[in-house]
Amino acid sequence: MSKSGFEAERHGGTAPGERLTARQERRGSAVLVALAGELDLDTLAPAAEVLTQALAAAPARVVVDLAELSFCDSSGLNLLLRTRLAAQDAEVELRLAVAPDGQFGRLLELTGAGTVFSVHASLADALAGT
């Protein structure tokens, strides 16, 4: 357990070495969820579980760090869109930390979905709210 008292990690995928790592930890009044690797239909369940747990912790804010996400398909984007709605219903602020030159940043731009999220260029900015 982290010194903040809250930490969980889940893995998905079918191959040894796993294709997705999903972890969360409390950061003050926020919960940080870090997704790394490939987020697609095969790895959706562990990501969904960690995101659901983060919202259930009733934080003021959930920050999803996607900087290490190497791939995301439409099912992964849909999961994040559903998470945004669940956060809105729970009155929890949802922020995404996205590498602007990464695949997910391009996906947000191509689909226009970036306009419905609070998107930040770095984890520090997302945690600070700048």
N, CA, C and O atoms as a printed pandas DataFrame, in Angstrom:
     atom_number atom_name residue_name chain_id  residue_number  x_coord  y_coord  z_coord
0              1         N          MET        A               1    0.854   -1.165    0.000
1              2        CA          MET        A               1    0.000    0.000    0.000
2              3         C          MET        A               1    0.903    1.232    0.000
3              4         O          MET        A               1    1.949    1.240    0.649
4              5         N          SER        A               2    0.507    2.246   -0.710
5              6        CA          SER        A               2    1.299    3.468   -0.786
6              7         C          SER        A               2    1.163    4.255    0.497
7              8         O          SER        A               2    0.298    3.966    1.323
8              9         N          LYS        A               3    2.029    5.262    0.666
9             10        CA          LYS        A               3    1.934    6.060    1.875
10            11         C          LYS        A               3    0.647    6.865    1.933
11            12         O          LYS        A               3    0.251    7.324    3.005
12            13         N          SER        A               4   -0.011    7.040    0.791
13            14        CA          SER        A               4   -1.287    7.746    0.805
14            15         C          SER        A               4   -2.421    6.845    1.271
15            16         O          SER        A               4   -3.531    7.320    1.512
16            17         N          GLY        A               5   -2.149    5.536    1.402
17            18        CA          GLY        A               5   -3.142    4.625    1.925
18            19         C          GLY        A               5   -4.067    4.024    0.884
19            20         O          GLY        A               5   -5.029    3.347    1.246
20            21         N          PHE        A               6   -3.811    4.245   -0.387
21            22        CA          PHE        A               6   -4.718    3.755   -1.418
22            23         C          PHE        A               6   -3.929    3.425   -2.670
23            24         O          PHE        A               6   -3.349    4.316   -3.291
24            25         N          GLU        A               7   -3.900    2.175   -3.042
25            26        CA          GLU        A               7   -3.215    1.809   -4.270
26            27         C          GLU        A               7   -3.747    0.465   -4.750
27            28         O          GLU        A               7   -4.011   -0.431   -3.948
28            29         N          ALA        A               8   -3.900    0.337   -6.045
29            30        CA          ALA        A               8   -4.340   -0.927   -6.630
30            31         C          ALA        A               8   -3.709   -1.051   -7.996
31            32         O          ALA        A               8   -3.405   -0.045   -8.638
32            33         N          GLU        A               9   -3.512   -2.257   -8.440
33            34        CA          GLU        A               9   -2.967   -2.468   -9.772
34            35         C          GLU        A               9   -3.638   -3.681  -10.389
35            36         O          GLU        A               9   -3.856   -4.690   -9.717
36            37         N          ARG        A              10   -3.966   -3.579  -11.668
37            38        CA          ARG        A              10   -4.578   -4.667  -12.418
38            39         C          ARG        A              10   -3.866   -4.788  -13.751
39            40         O          ARG        A              10   -3.368   -3.805  -14.300
40            41         N          HIS        A              11   -3.827   -5.989  -14.253
41            42        CA          HIS        A              11   -3.219   -6.234  -15.555
42            43         C          HIS        A              11   -4.242   -6.901  -16.461
43            44         O          HIS        A              11   -5.131   -7.612  -15.991
44            45         N          GLY        A              12   -4.114   -6.671  -17.748
45            46        CA          GLY        A              12   -5.005   -7.309  -18.712
46            47         C          GLY        A              12   -4.198   -7.921  -19.832
47            48         O          GLY        A              12   -2.968   -7.873  -19.818
48            49         N          GLY        A              13   -4.869   -8.483  -20.781
49            50        CA          GLY        A              13   -4.185   -9.074  -21.919
50            51         C          GLY        A              13   -4.063  -10.572  -21.760
51            52         O          GLY        A              13   -4.425  -11.136  -20.727
52            53         N          THR        A              14   -3.558  -11.197  -22.780
53            54        CA          THR        A              14   -3.497  -12.645  -22.778
54            55         C          THR        A              14   -2.082  -13.182  -22.829
55            56         O          THR        A              14   -1.874  -14.371  -22.586
56            57         N          ALA        A              15   -1.114  -12.355  -23.134
57            58        CA          ALA        A              15    0.255  -12.828  -23.279
58            59         C          ALA        A              15    1.055  -12.535  -22.017
59            60         O          ALA        A              15    0.769  -11.584  -21.289
60            61         N          PRO        A              16    2.078  -13.380  -21.766
61            62        CA          PRO        A              16    2.969  -13.056  -20.649
62            63         C          PRO        A              16    3.578  -11.673  -20.886
63            64         O          PRO        A              16    3.868  -11.305  -22.024
64            65         N          GLY        A              17    3.764  -10.929  -19.834
65            66        CA          GLY        A              17    4.293   -9.586  -19.973
66            67         C          GLY        A              17    3.190   -8.551  -20.081
67            68         O          GLY        A              17    3.457   -7.351  -20.015
68            69         N          GLU        A              18    1.954   -8.999  -20.247
69            70        CA          GLU        A              18    0.756   -8.174  -20.270
70            71         C          GLU        A              18    0.851   -6.993  -21.238
71            72         O          GLU        A              18    1.911   -6.394  -21.416
72            73         N          ARG        A              19   -0.278   -6.684  -21.848
73            74        CA          ARG        A              19   -0.342   -5.586  -22.802
74            75         C          ARG        A              19   -0.844   -4.301  -22.183
75            76         O          ARG        A              19   -0.701   -3.235  -22.781
76            77         N          LEU        A              20   -1.428   -4.373  -20.997
77            78        CA          LEU        A              20   -1.940   -3.179  -20.328
78            79         C          LEU        A              20   -1.637   -3.259  -18.844
79            80         O          LEU        A              20   -1.824   -4.298  -18.211
80            81         N          THR        A              21   -1.174   -2.162  -18.308
81            82        CA          THR        A              21   -1.039   -2.023  -16.861
82            83         C          THR        A              21   -1.963   -0.892  -16.447
83            84         O          THR        A              21   -1.929    0.196  -17.022
84            85         N          ALA        A              22   -2.779   -1.156  -15.457
85            86        CA          ALA        A              22   -3.707   -0.153  -14.931
86            87         C          ALA        A              22   -3.489   -0.083  -13.431
87            88         O          ALA        A              22   -3.666   -1.071  -12.718
88            89         N          ARG        A              23   -3.100    1.102  -12.954
89            90        CA          ARG        A              23   -2.873    1.251  -11.517
90            91         C          ARG        A              23   -3.504    2.552  -11.047
91            92         O          ARG        A              23   -3.745    3.471  -11.830
92            93         N          GLN        A              24   -3.762    2.601   -9.765
93            94        CA          GLN        A              24   -4.332    3.812   -9.183
94            95         C          GLN        A              24   -3.709    4.077   -7.830
95            96         O          GLN        A              24   -3.249    3.164   -7.145
96            97         N          GLU        A              25   -3.703    5.341   -7.462
97            98        CA          GLU        A              25   -3.224    5.741   -6.142
98            99         C          GLU        A              25   -3.852    7.073   -5.778
99           100         O          GLU        A              25   -4.181    7.884   -6.644
100          101         N          ARG        A              26   -4.008    7.277   -4.510
101          102        CA          ARG        A              26   -4.568    8.546   -4.038
102          103         C          ARG        A              26   -3.466    9.589   -4.028
103          104         O          ARG        A              26   -2.337    9.330   -3.612
104          105         N          ARG        A              27   -3.826   10.780   -4.500
105          106        CA          ARG        A              27   -2.932   11.940   -4.487
106          107         C          ARG        A              27   -3.696   13.098   -3.876
107          108         O          ARG        A              27   -4.310   13.886   -4.597
108          109         N          GLY        A              28   -3.668   13.211   -2.571
109          110        CA          GLY        A              28   -4.430   14.253   -1.880
110          111         C          GLY        A              28   -5.918   14.010   -2.055
111          112         O          GLY        A              28   -6.418   12.942   -1.704
112          113         N          SER        A              29   -6.633   14.996   -2.599
113          114        CA          SER        A              29   -8.076   14.852   -2.813
114          115         C          SER        A              29   -8.396   14.210   -4.155
115          116         O          SER        A              29   -9.562   14.088   -4.530
116          117         N          ALA        A              30   -7.352   13.798   -4.881
117          118        CA          ALA        A              30   -7.543   13.186   -6.203
118          119         C          ALA        A              30   -7.138   11.721   -6.175
119          120         O          ALA        A              30   -6.380   11.279   -5.312
120          121         N          VAL        A              31   -7.665   10.985   -7.142
121          122        CA          VAL        A              31   -7.193    9.628   -7.400
122          123         C          VAL        A              31   -6.558    9.650   -8.771
123          124         O          VAL        A              31   -7.165   10.090   -9.747
124          125         N          LEU        A              32   -5.328    9.170   -8.835
125          126        CA          LEU        A              32   -4.600    9.065  -10.090
126          127         C          LEU        A              32   -4.762    7.655  -10.625
127          128         O          LEU        A              32   -4.511    6.682   -9.914
128          129         N          VAL        A              33   -5.181    7.545  -11.881
129          130        CA          VAL        A              33   -5.261    6.264  -12.574
130          131         C          VAL        A              33   -4.274    6.343  -13.727
131          132         O          VAL        A              33   -4.378    7.233  -14.571
132          133         N          ALA        A              34   -3.325    5.428  -13.772
133          134        CA          ALA        A              34   -2.345    5.398  -14.853
134          135         C          ALA        A              34   -2.588    4.159  -15.708
135          136         O          ALA        A              34   -2.577    3.032  -15.214
136          137         N          LEU        A              35   -2.805    4.390  -16.986
137          138        CA          LEU        A              35   -2.969    3.299  -17.942
138          139         C          LEU        A              35   -1.762    3.301  -18.867
139          140         O          LEU        A              35   -1.424    4.332  -19.447
140          141         N          ALA        A              36   -1.114    2.154  -19.006
141          142        CA          ALA        A              36    0.077    2.049  -19.847
142          143         C          ALA        A              36   -0.037    0.806  -20.720
143          144         O          ALA        A              36   -0.490   -0.244  -20.266
144          145         N          GLY        A              37    0.373    0.932  -21.960
145          146        CA          GLY        A              37    0.335   -0.193  -22.890
146          147         C          GLY        A              37   -0.772   -0.014  -23.900
147          148         O          GLY        A              37   -0.959    1.074  -24.446
148          149         N          GLU        A              38   -1.509   -1.085  -24.148
149          150        CA          GLU        A              38   -2.551   -1.103  -25.169
150          151         C          GLU        A              38   -3.931   -1.233  -24.540
151          152         O          GLU        A              38   -4.204   -2.172  -23.793
152          153         N          LEU        A              39   -4.792   -0.280  -24.852
153          154        CA          LEU        A              39   -6.169   -0.307  -24.361
154          155         C          LEU        A              39   -7.074   -0.639  -25.539
155          156         O          LEU        A              39   -7.317    0.194  -26.412
156          157         N          ASP        A              40   -7.563   -1.865  -25.545
157          158        CA          ASP        A              40   -8.450   -2.319  -26.621
158          159         C          ASP        A              40   -9.458   -3.302  -26.037
159          160         O          ASP        A              40   -9.515   -3.489  -24.821
160          161         N          LEU        A              41  -10.237   -3.918  -26.885
161          162        CA          LEU        A              41  -11.288   -4.819  -26.423
162          163         C          LEU        A              41  -10.748   -5.931  -25.524
163          164         O          LEU        A              41  -11.413   -6.325  -24.566
164          165         N          ASP        A              42   -9.554   -6.439  -25.820
165          166        CA          ASP        A              42   -8.976   -7.523  -25.033
166          167         C          ASP        A              42   -8.503   -7.085  -23.652
167          168         O          ASP        A              42   -8.421   -7.912  -22.744
168          169         N          THR        A              43   -8.194   -5.817  -23.476
169          170        CA          THR        A              43   -7.652   -5.339  -22.204
170          171         C          THR        A              43   -8.605   -4.379  -21.489
171          172         O          THR        A              43   -8.232   -3.732  -20.510
172          173         N          LEU        A              44   -9.813   -4.299  -21.982
173          174        CA          LEU        A              44  -10.784   -3.335  -21.462
174          175         C          LEU        A              44  -11.188   -3.613  -20.014
175          176         O          LEU        A              44  -11.322   -2.675  -19.227
176          177         N          ALA        A              45  -11.384   -4.870  -19.651
177          178        CA          ALA        A              45  -11.906   -5.216  -18.318
178          179         C          ALA        A              45  -11.049   -4.697  -17.173
179          180         O          ALA        A              45  -11.595   -4.085  -16.256
180          181         N          PRO        A              46   -9.729   -4.909  -17.176
181          182        CA          PRO        A              46   -8.951   -4.392  -16.043
182          183         C          PRO        A              46   -8.938   -2.867  -15.985
183          184         O          PRO        A              46   -8.919   -2.295  -14.895
184          185         N          ALA        A              47   -8.949   -2.206  -17.126
185          186        CA          ALA        A              47   -8.999   -0.740  -17.140
186          187         C          ALA        A              47  -10.330   -0.266  -16.567
187          188         O          ALA        A              47  -10.361    0.664  -15.762
188          189         N          ALA        A              48  -11.415   -0.890  -16.972
189          190        CA          ALA        A              48  -12.743   -0.520  -16.475
190          191         C          ALA        A              48  -12.824   -0.734  -14.970
191          192         O          ALA        A              48  -13.401    0.091  -14.261
192          193         N          GLU        A              49  -12.260   -1.818  -14.478
193          194        CA          GLU        A              49  -12.291   -2.113  -13.049
194          195         C          GLU        A              49  -11.566   -1.040  -12.249
195          196         O          GLU        A              49  -12.080   -0.575  -11.232
196          197         N          VAL        A              50  -10.387   -0.645  -12.692
197          198        CA          VAL        A              50   -9.605    0.359  -11.979
198          199         C          VAL        A              50  -10.302    1.719  -12.036
199          200         O          VAL        A              50  -10.324    2.438  -11.037
200          201         N          LEU        A              51  -10.870    2.082  -13.182
201          202        CA          LEU        A              51  -11.578    3.353  -13.299
202          203         C          LEU        A              51  -12.819    3.372  -12.400
203          204         O          LEU        A              51  -13.108    4.387  -11.765
204          205         N          THR        A              52  -13.545    2.265  -12.343
205          206        CA          THR        A              52  -14.724    2.168  -11.486
206          207         C          THR        A              52  -14.331    2.296  -10.021
207          208         O          THR        A              52  -15.003    2.987   -9.255
208          209         N          GLN        A              53  -13.250    1.637   -9.629
209          210        CA          GLN        A              53  -12.769    1.731   -8.246
210          211         C          GLN        A              53  -12.355    3.159   -7.903
211          212         O          GLN        A              53  -12.591    3.630   -6.790
212          213         N          ALA        A              54  -11.739    3.840   -8.859
213          214        CA          ALA        A              54  -11.307    5.219   -8.617
214          215         C          ALA        A              54  -12.512    6.113   -8.346
215          216         O          ALA        A              54  -12.488    6.921   -7.417
216          217         N          LEU        A              55  -13.559    5.975   -9.143
217          218        CA          LEU        A              55  -14.762    6.784   -8.926
218          219         C          LEU        A              55  -15.453    6.406   -7.620
219          220         O          LEU        A              55  -16.006    7.269   -6.939
220          221         N          ALA        A              56  -15.425    5.132   -7.272
221          222        CA          ALA        A              56  -16.078    4.668   -6.045
222          223         C          ALA        A              56  -15.387    5.207   -4.793
223          224         O          ALA        A              56  -15.991    5.246   -3.721
224          225         N          ALA        A              57  -14.136    5.619   -4.922
225          226        CA          ALA        A              57  -13.405    6.172   -3.783
226          227         C          ALA        A              57  -13.901    7.567   -3.414
227          228         O          ALA        A              57  -13.462    8.149   -2.421
228          229         N          ALA        A              58  -14.818    8.098   -4.220
229          230        CA          ALA        A              58  -15.447    9.403   -3.990
230          231         C          ALA        A              58  -14.444   10.541   -3.838
231          232         O          ALA        A              58  -14.537   11.333   -2.900
232          233         N          PRO        A              59  -13.494   10.622   -4.749
233          234        CA          PRO        A              59  -12.544   11.734   -4.677
234          235         C          PRO        A              59  -13.170   13.006   -5.261
235          236         O          PRO        A              59  -14.231   12.962   -5.884
236          237         N          ALA        A              60  -12.502   14.118   -5.049
237          238        CA          ALA        A              60  -12.939   15.357   -5.692
238          239         C          ALA        A              60  -12.608   15.317   -7.183
239          240         O          ALA        A              60  -13.293   15.926   -8.004
240          241         N          ARG        A              61  -11.541   14.583   -7.512
241          242        CA          ARG        A              61  -11.057   14.567   -8.889
242          243         C          ARG        A              61  -10.414   13.224   -9.189
243          244         O          ARG        A              61   -9.763   12.629   -8.330
244          245         N          VAL        A              62  -10.603   12.752  -10.417
245          246        CA          VAL        A              62   -9.885   11.591  -10.927
246          247         C          VAL        A              62   -9.050   12.085  -12.094
247          248         O          VAL        A              62   -9.562   12.711  -13.022
248          249         N          VAL        A              63   -7.760   11.796  -12.033
249          250        CA          VAL        A              63   -6.844   12.146  -13.118
250          251         C          VAL        A              63   -6.407   10.839  -13.768
251          252         O          VAL        A              63   -5.876    9.952  -13.101
252          253         N          VAL        A              64   -6.632   10.728  -15.069
253          254        CA          VAL        A              64   -6.244    9.527  -15.813
254          255         C          VAL        A              64   -5.005    9.871  -16.623
255          256         O          VAL        A              64   -5.056   10.695  -17.536
256          257         N          ASP        A              65   -3.892    9.234  -16.283
257          258        CA          ASP        A              65   -2.618    9.458  -16.967
258          259         C          ASP        A              65   -2.528    8.488  -18.141
259          260         O          ASP        A              65   -2.438    7.275  -17.955
260          261         N          LEU        A              66   -2.555    9.041  -19.346
261          262        CA          LEU        A              66   -2.517    8.235  -20.568
262          263         C          LEU        A              66   -1.213    8.429  -21.339
263          264         O          LEU        A              66   -1.109    8.018  -22.494
264          265         N          ALA        A              67   -0.226    9.049  -20.708
265          266        CA          ALA        A              67    1.032    9.352  -21.392
266          267         C          ALA        A              67    1.755    8.093  -21.858
267          268         O          ALA        A              67    2.464    8.128  -22.864
268          269         N          GLU        A              68    1.588    6.985  -21.145
269          270        CA          GLU        A              68    2.266    5.737  -21.509
270          271         C          GLU        A              68    1.362    4.779  -22.281
271          272         O          GLU        A              68    1.706    3.613  -22.477
272          273         N          LEU        A              69    0.220    5.269  -22.711
273          274        CA          LEU        A              69   -0.687    4.445  -23.517
274          275         C          LEU        A              69   -0.159    4.435  -24.944
275          276         O          LEU        A              69   -0.095    5.480  -25.592
276          277         N          SER        A              70    0.217    3.268  -25.433
277          278        CA          SER        A              70    0.791    3.175  -26.780
278          279         C          SER        A              70   -0.264    2.963  -27.854
279          280         O          SER        A              70   -0.023    3.239  -29.029
280          281         N          PHE        A              71   -1.436    2.471  -27.451
281          282        CA          PHE        A              71   -2.510    2.213  -28.409
282          283         C          PHE        A              71   -3.848    2.266  -27.696
283          284         O          PHE        A              71   -3.979    1.809  -26.560
284          285         N          CYS        A              72   -4.837    2.827  -28.370
285          286        CA          CYS        A              72   -6.208    2.829  -27.859
286          287         C          CYS        A              72   -7.145    2.733  -29.049
287          288         O          CYS        A              72   -7.049    3.526  -29.986
288          289         N          ASP        A              73   -8.055    1.758  -29.015
289          290        CA          ASP        A              73   -9.038    1.636  -30.100
290          291         C          ASP        A              73  -10.360    2.264  -29.646
291          292         O          ASP        A              73  -10.441    2.874  -28.580
292          293         N          SER        A              74  -11.376    2.103  -30.465
293          294        CA          SER        A              74  -12.671    2.735  -30.174
294          295         C          SER        A              74  -13.296    2.211  -28.889
295          296         O          SER        A              74  -14.016    2.950  -28.218
296          297         N          SER        A              75  -13.042    0.959  -28.527
297          298        CA          SER        A              75  -13.608    0.441  -27.279
298          299         C          SER        A              75  -12.964    1.124  -26.076
299          300         O          SER        A              75  -13.642    1.379  -25.081
300          301         N          GLY        A              76  -11.683    1.420  -26.149
301          302        CA          GLY        A              76  -11.007    2.140  -25.073
302          303         C          GLY        A              76  -11.502    3.573  -24.961
303          304         O          GLY        A              76  -11.724    4.077  -23.860
304          305         N          LEU        A              77  -11.674    4.226  -26.106
305          306        CA          LEU        A              77  -12.210    5.588  -26.100
306          307         C          LEU        A              77  -13.625    5.590  -25.524
307          308         O          LEU        A              77  -13.986    6.474  -24.747
308          309         N          ASN        A              78  -14.419    4.598  -25.911
309          310        CA          ASN        A              78  -15.783    4.500  -25.393
310          311         C          ASN        A              78  -15.780    4.315  -23.877
311          312         O          ASN        A              78  -16.614    4.896  -23.183
312          313         N          LEU        A              79  -14.850    3.511  -23.357
313          314        CA          LEU        A              79  -14.729    3.330  -21.908
314          315         C          LEU        A              79  -14.459    4.672  -21.231
315          316         O          LEU        A              79  -15.073    4.981  -20.210
316          317         N          LEU        A              80  -13.567    5.457  -21.775
317          318        CA          LEU        A              80  -13.252    6.754  -21.176
318          319         C          LEU        A              80  -14.423    7.718  -21.289
319          320         O          LEU        A              80  -14.643    8.526  -20.387
320          321         N          LEU        A              81  -15.172    7.647  -22.369
321          322        CA          LEU        A              81  -16.368    8.484  -22.505
322          323         C          LEU        A              81  -17.432    8.086  -21.473
323          324         O          LEU        A              81  -18.077    8.950  -20.880
324          325         N          ARG        A              82  -17.609    6.784  -21.264
325          326        CA          ARG        A              82  -18.555    6.310  -20.241
326          327         C          ARG        A              82  -18.078    6.706  -18.842
327          328         O          ARG        A              82  -18.885    7.050  -17.979
328          329         N          THR        A              83  -16.776    6.655  -18.629
329          330        CA          THR        A              83  -16.213    7.056  -17.337
330          331         C          THR        A              83  -16.462    8.540  -17.103
331          332         O          THR        A              83  -16.742    8.953  -15.978
332          333         N          ARG        A              84  -16.362    9.338  -18.150
333          334        CA          ARG        A              84  -16.632   10.778  -18.030
334          335         C          ARG        A              84  -18.072   11.012  -17.576
335          336         O          ARG        A              84  -18.327   11.849  -16.711
336          337         N          LEU        A              85  -19.008   10.271  -18.161
337          338        CA          LEU        A              85  -20.418   10.414  -17.776
338          339         C          LEU        A              85  -20.649    9.960  -16.335
339          340         O          LEU        A              85  -21.389   10.600  -15.588
340          341         N          ALA        A              86  -20.012    8.854  -15.950
341          342        CA          ALA        A              86  -20.148    8.361  -14.577
342          343         C          ALA        A              86  -19.551    9.361  -13.589
343          344         O          ALA        A              86  -20.105    9.572  -12.511
344          345         N          ALA        A              87  -18.442    9.969  -13.946
345          346        CA          ALA        A              87  -17.819   10.978  -13.091
346          347         C          ALA        A              87  -18.737   12.191  -12.958
347          348         O          ALA        A              87  -18.905   12.741  -11.869
348          349         N          GLN        A              88  -19.317   12.591  -14.059
349          350        CA          GLN        A              88  -20.241   13.726  -14.049
350          351         C          GLN        A              88  -21.430   13.426  -13.140
351          352         O          GLN        A              88  -21.829   14.281  -12.349
352          353         N          ASP        A              89  -22.000   12.229  -13.239
353          354        CA          ASP        A              89  -23.125   11.836  -12.388
354          355         C          ASP        A              89  -22.740   11.820  -10.911
355          356         O          ASP        A              89  -23.553   12.146  -10.047
356          357         N          ALA        A              90  -21.483   11.435  -10.624
357          358        CA          ALA        A              90  -21.003   11.363   -9.243
358          359         C          ALA        A              90  -20.444   12.701   -8.761
359          360         O          ALA        A              90  -19.966   12.810   -7.632
360          361         N          GLU        A              91  -20.507   13.705   -9.613
361          362        CA          GLU        A              91  -19.962   15.027   -9.301
362          363         C          GLU        A              91  -18.477   14.967   -8.970
363          364         O          GLU        A              91  -18.004   15.620   -8.039
364          365         N          VAL        A              92  -17.752   14.173   -9.751
365          366        CA          VAL        A              92  -16.311   14.039   -9.640
366          367         C          VAL        A              92  -15.702   14.640  -10.903
367          368         O          VAL        A              92  -16.137   14.335  -12.013
368          369         N          GLU        A              93  -14.712   15.479  -10.735
369          370        CA          GLU        A              93  -14.039   16.072  -11.876
370          371         C          GLU        A              93  -13.101   15.039  -12.493
371          372         O          GLU        A              93  -12.318   14.409  -11.783
372          373         N          LEU        A              94  -13.180   14.861  -13.820
373          374        CA          LEU        A              94  -12.323   13.922  -14.527
374          375         C          LEU        A              94  -11.379   14.710  -15.428
375          376         O          LEU        A              94  -11.808   15.536  -16.233
376          377         N          ARG        A              95  -10.084   14.438  -15.275
377          378        CA          ARG        A              95   -9.063   15.081  -16.105
378          379         C          ARG        A              95   -8.205   14.010  -16.757
379          380         O          ARG        A              95   -7.921   12.976  -16.152
380          381         N          LEU        A              96   -7.794   14.261  -17.994
381          382        CA          LEU        A              96   -6.907   13.358  -18.711
382          383         C          LEU        A              96   -5.551   14.020  -18.894
383          384         O          LEU        A              96   -5.474   15.184  -19.285
384          385         N          ALA        A              97   -4.488   13.288  -18.616
385          386        CA          ALA        A              97   -3.130   13.721  -18.928
386          387         C          ALA        A              97   -2.718   12.941  -20.169
387          388         O          ALA        A              97   -2.573   11.719  -20.128
388          389         N          VAL        A              98   -2.531   13.657  -21.270
389          390        CA          VAL        A              98   -2.323   13.024  -22.577
390          391         C          VAL        A              98   -1.080   13.589  -23.232
391          392         O          VAL        A              98   -0.924   14.806  -23.327
392          393         N          ALA        A              99   -0.197   12.718  -23.684
393          394        CA          ALA        A              99    0.950   13.169  -24.470
394          395         C          ALA        A              99    0.416   13.690  -25.805
395          396         O          ALA        A              99   -0.156   12.913  -26.569
396          397         N          PRO        A             100    0.585   14.983  -26.110
397          398        CA          PRO        A             100   -0.010   15.559  -27.314
398          399         C          PRO        A             100    0.421   14.874  -28.613
399          400         O          PRO        A             100   -0.342   14.824  -29.578
400          401         N          ASP        A             101    1.635   14.352  -28.630
401          402        CA          ASP        A             101    2.115   13.703  -29.846
402          403         C          ASP        A             101    1.895   12.193  -29.845
403          404         O          ASP        A             101    2.339   11.501  -30.762
404          405         N          GLY        A             102    1.215   11.681  -28.825
405          406        CA          GLY        A             102    0.962   10.250  -28.728
406          407         C          GLY        A             102   -0.269    9.820  -29.509
407          408         O          GLY        A             102   -1.028   10.655  -30.001
408          409         N          GLN        A             103   -0.458    8.519  -29.617
409          410        CA          GLN        A             103   -1.570    7.959  -30.384
410          411         C          GLN        A             103   -2.913    8.386  -29.811
411          412         O          GLN        A             103   -3.832    8.689  -30.573
412          413         N          PHE        A             104   -3.051    8.419  -28.482
413          414        CA          PHE        A             104   -4.338    8.788  -27.905
414          415         C          PHE        A             104   -4.660   10.254  -28.165
415          416         O          PHE        A             104   -5.815   10.600  -28.417
416          417         N          GLY        A             105   -3.660   11.109  -28.106
417          418        CA          GLY        A             105   -3.874   12.520  -28.427
418          419         C          GLY        A             105   -4.377   12.692  -29.850
419          420         O          GLY        A             105   -5.262   13.507  -30.110
420          421         N          ARG        A             106   -3.812   11.925  -30.765
421          422        CA          ARG        A             106   -4.271   11.966  -32.165
422          423         C          ARG        A             106   -5.688   11.417  -32.279
423          424         O          ARG        A             106   -6.488   11.934  -33.059
424          425         N          LEU        A             107   -6.009   10.375  -31.512
425          426        CA          LEU        A             107   -7.361    9.815  -31.522
426          427         C          LEU        A             107   -8.379   10.848  -31.044
427          428         O          LEU        A             107   -9.450   10.987  -31.635
428          429         N          LEU        A             108   -8.052   11.564  -29.987
429          430        CA          LEU        A             108   -8.949   12.622  -29.505
430          431         C          LEU        A             108   -9.157   13.698  -30.562
431          432         O          LEU        A             108  -10.270   14.188  -30.754
432          433         N          GLU        A             109   -8.088   14.056  -31.235
433          434        CA          GLU        A             109   -8.176   15.085  -32.272
434          435         C          GLU        A             109   -9.010   14.613  -33.460
435          436         O          GLU        A             109   -9.865   15.351  -33.949
436          437         N          LEU        A             110   -8.770   13.399  -33.920
437          438        CA          LEU        A             110   -9.490   12.860  -35.083
438          439         C          LEU        A             110  -10.980   12.681  -34.819
439          440         O          LEU        A             110  -11.802   12.928  -35.702
440          441         N          THR        A             111  -11.328   12.257  -33.619
441          442        CA          THR        A             111  -12.735   11.987  -33.306
442          443         C          THR        A             111  -13.467   13.211  -32.769
443          444         O          THR        A             111  -14.697   13.226  -32.720
444          445         N          GLY        A             112  -12.730   14.222  -32.371
445          446        CA          GLY        A             112  -13.351   15.386  -31.766
446          447         C          GLY        A             112  -13.692   15.175  -30.303
447          448         O          GLY        A             112  -14.253   16.066  -29.665
448          449         N          ALA        A             113  -13.363   14.010  -29.761
449          450        CA          ALA        A             113  -13.701   13.691  -28.375
450          451         C          ALA        A             113  -12.918   14.544  -27.383
451          452         O          ALA        A             113  -13.316   14.661  -26.224
452          453         N          GLY        A             114  -11.827   15.131  -27.815
453          454        CA          GLY        A             114  -11.047   15.978  -26.926
454          455         C          GLY        A             114  -11.819   17.178  -26.420
455          456         O          GLY        A             114  -11.453   17.763  -25.400
456          457         N          THR        A             115  -12.873   17.550  -27.110
457          458        CA          THR        A             115  -13.662   18.712  -26.698
458          459         C          THR        A             115  -14.552   18.430  -25.489
459          460         O          THR        A             115  -15.025   19.368  -24.847
460          461         N          VAL        A             116  -14.791   17.156  -25.166
461          462        CA          VAL        A             116  -15.665   16.834  -24.034
462          463         C          VAL        A             116  -14.884   16.481  -22.773
463          464         O          VAL        A             116  -15.468   16.334  -21.699
464          465         N          PHE        A             117  -13.571   16.345  -22.901
465          466        CA          PHE        A             117  -12.717   16.025  -21.761
466          467         C          PHE        A             117  -11.934   17.251  -21.318
467          468         O          PHE        A             117  -11.716   18.177  -22.099
468          469         N          SER        A             118  -11.517   17.248  -20.071
469          470        CA          SER        A             118  -10.538   18.209  -19.585
470          471         C          SER        A             118   -9.172   17.578  -19.850
471          472         O          SER        A             118   -8.718   16.722  -19.091
472          473         N          VAL        A             119   -8.517   18.010  -20.941
473          474        CA          VAL        A             119   -7.269   17.394  -21.407
474          475         C          VAL        A             119   -6.092   18.283  -21.027
475          476         O          VAL        A             119   -6.116   19.495  -21.240
476          477         N          HIS        A             120   -5.061   17.659  -20.460
477          478        CA          HIS        A             120   -3.866   18.372  -20.030
478          479         C          HIS        A             120   -2.635   17.712  -20.663
479          480         O          HIS        A             120   -2.595   16.493  -20.835
480          481         N          ALA        A             121   -1.642   18.522  -21.004
481          482        CA          ALA        A             121   -0.451   18.040  -21.706
482          483         C          ALA        A             121    0.520   17.280  -20.806
483          484         O          ALA        A             121    1.422   16.602  -21.299
484          485         N          SER        A             122    0.341   17.388  -19.507
485          486        CA          SER        A             122    1.234   16.663  -18.590
486          487         C          SER        A             122    0.465   16.245  -17.350
487          488         O          SER        A             122   -0.586   16.797  -17.027
488          489         N          LEU        A             123    1.018   15.256  -16.667
489          490        CA          LEU        A             123    0.404   14.793  -15.428
490          491         C          LEU        A             123    0.432   15.899  -14.381
491          492         O          LEU        A             123   -0.546   16.084  -13.657
492          493         N          ALA        A             124    1.530   16.632  -14.290
493          494        CA          ALA        A             124    1.627   17.715  -13.319
494          495         C          ALA        A             124    0.527   18.753  -13.555
495          496         O          ALA        A             124   -0.098   19.227  -12.605
496          497         N          ASP        A             125    0.294   19.101  -14.813
497          498        CA          ASP        A             125   -0.764   20.075  -15.135
498          499         C          ASP        A             125   -2.144   19.524  -14.756
499          500         O          ASP        A             125   -2.978   20.248  -14.210
500          501         N          ALA        A             126   -2.377   18.248  -15.047
501          502        CA          ALA        A             126   -3.683   17.654  -14.737
502          503         C          ALA        A             126   -3.919   17.588  -13.221
503          504         O          ALA        A             126   -5.030   17.833  -12.752
504          505         N          LEU        A             127   -2.886   17.262  -12.474
505          506        CA          LEU        A             127   -3.022   17.201  -11.018
506          507         C          LEU        A             127   -3.204   18.591  -10.424
507          508         O          LEU        A             127   -3.927   18.765   -9.443
508          509         N          ALA        A             128   -2.545   19.579  -11.023
509          510        CA          ALA        A             128   -2.639   20.949  -10.529
510          511         C          ALA        A             128   -3.905   21.647  -11.045
511          512         O          ALA        A             128   -4.401   22.592  -10.431
512          513         N          GLY        A             129   -4.409   21.171  -12.168
513          514        CA          GLY        A             129   -5.611   21.777  -12.725
514          515         C          GLY        A             129   -5.345   22.963  -13.605
515          516         O          GLY        A             129   -6.231   23.789  -13.828
516          517         N          THR        A             130   -4.123   23.061  -14.113
517          518        CA          THR        A             130   -3.803   24.200  -14.996
518          519         C          THR        A             130   -4.138   23.885  -16.425
519          520         O          THR        A             130   -3.937   24.722  -17.305
